[in-house]
Amino acid sequence: MSLREFHQDFPIVSRYLEQAKLHQRTGQAYLLVGDDNKYLYDFAKGWAQTAACLGNSPTGAACGQCRACQLFQSASYSDCLEIAPQSKSRIITIDAMRTFEHLLNLKTRADHLKIGLIVDADCLGPDAQNAFLKTLEEPPPYTMLLLLTTNARQLLPTIRSRCQTLLLLRNRQKYQTAALEMLLPILAQMHRQAGVQVALNASESISKIFSQLHDTAEELITKNWDPRWENTAADNKKLQKELNEMRLLKIESEYIRLRRGIIDALQTWFQQRFLIACAVPSELLPHPEFLPYSESIQAKPPTPEEADQDVRWLEEFAKCLKANVEESLALDTLCLSICEKTAKQA
C-alpha cells in the first residue's frame, strides 16, 4: 500500500508528502487526525512505505519495486515498530512507552528508515505523553514517528506542537456492511412499548454480534502472531505463560477496538432516529444507508423526548462498557430501557 491509493480522497496531503520525500524534507513526527481508525492506519502505512522507499521516483511516490517497498507490501518491514492499547483500560502505559522508545533506539541498517507508529495515540496516559516528549522532539537518527488519533484533544498541547498535523477527516464513519446487515434489523424492532421479550431478544442478538467480533479479534491476533516467540519460549514455562498473557491481552484489546465500531453504529442509529423524531427530511439525514431499515420509524416516529432519552441511554451504555461493567448486564439494561412499556397518554 502506498500514497497512490489515497490521491482521490486526499490529493493535496498525499502529493505534499510525496514532494517532501522527493526533496528530502521528510519530517520527524506527524500527527494523523481523522474519524476512522482503520483508514488512519492504512494511510500511515502508505506514507511509511513511501518515506522508506529506496527507489528514485520522479514524483516522490513509492516505487513498489525496491526491497523496502516489497517488505512493506508483505507486512515484513522489521523496522516499522507499532504500539497500541493492549488492555481493557485502553491505556498505553508509561512502561509500554519506555519499551517502545528502547526499541526505537536500537541500531538498524543504515539504508532503513525506522518507523515508530503509535495507534490510538489519544490512549496515551499523561505520564506516558510527558515521558515521550524528549523522543518526540529529538527522535533517533533516520527515524520517523507517526501518531494516529481520532481524538486529538486528548493529547497534550506539547505533544501536538511537536508534530506536523495531517487532517484526514472524511466527516462520515463507514461501518462494515456485514455488521450493519445484522445489527440494523435488530435496532429497527426496538422502541418504547415493544416489551420485555423484544428487548431480551435484541440483547441476545447483539451479544452474538459481539461474540463474533471476539472470534474475529482472535483470528487477527493469531494470524499476525510471530511464531518465533513460541520457538524462543519452547523450554521456558515462565516465558510461555507471559507470552500467553500477552496474546490474550492483544485479543481483548483488538476486540474492544472492534466492539467500539458497533457501539458507534448503535449511537449513530439512535442519533439519526432523534433527527427523524424532530421531523428532519430524509434527504438531509447524514446516514442514508440506514433508511431502508428505518421505514417503520419514519412512518411512526417516536416523540423527540423519547428519542432524546434513548440517545442518552446509549451514551450511558458506552460509558459503562468503558468502565468495564459486565457486558451482558449493560446490554440487557439498555434494551429493556428502550423497549419499556409505559403508561400510554390519554
Secondary structure as GFF3:
##gff-version 3
##sequence-region A 1 346
A	DSSP	three_ten_helix	3	6	.	.	.	ID=ss1
A	DSSP	alpha_helix	11	22	.	.	.	ID=ss2
A	DSSP	beta_strand	29	34	.	.	.	ID=ss3
A	DSSP	alpha_helix	37	52	.	.	.	ID=ss4
A	DSSP	alpha_helix	67	73	.	.	.	ID=ss5
A	DSSP	beta_strand	80	83	.	.	.	ID=ss6
A	DSSP	alpha_helix	94	105	.	.	.	ID=ss7
A	DSSP	beta_strand	114	118	.	.	.	ID=ss8
A	DSSP	three_ten_helix	121	123	.	.	.	ID=ss9
A	DSSP	alpha_helix	126	137	.	.	.	ID=ss10
A	DSSP	beta_strand	143	149	.	.	.	ID=ss11
A	DSSP	three_ten_helix	152	154	.	.	.	ID=ss12
A	DSSP	alpha_helix	157	161	.	.	.	ID=ss13
A	DSSP	beta_strand	164	168	.	.	.	ID=ss14
A	DSSP	alpha_helix	177	188	.	.	.	ID=ss15
A	DSSP	alpha_helix	196	223	.	.	.	ID=ss16
A	DSSP	alpha_helix	227	232	.	.	.	ID=ss17
A	DSSP	alpha_helix	237	277	.	.	.	ID=ss18
A	DSSP	three_ten_helix	282	284	.	.	.	ID=ss19
A	DSSP	three_ten_helix	288	293	.	.	.	ID=ss20
A	DSSP	alpha_helix	295	299	.	.	.	ID=ss21
A	DSSP	alpha_helix	304	322	.	.	.	ID=ss22
A	DSSP	alpha_helix	327	338	.	.	.	ID=ss23
###
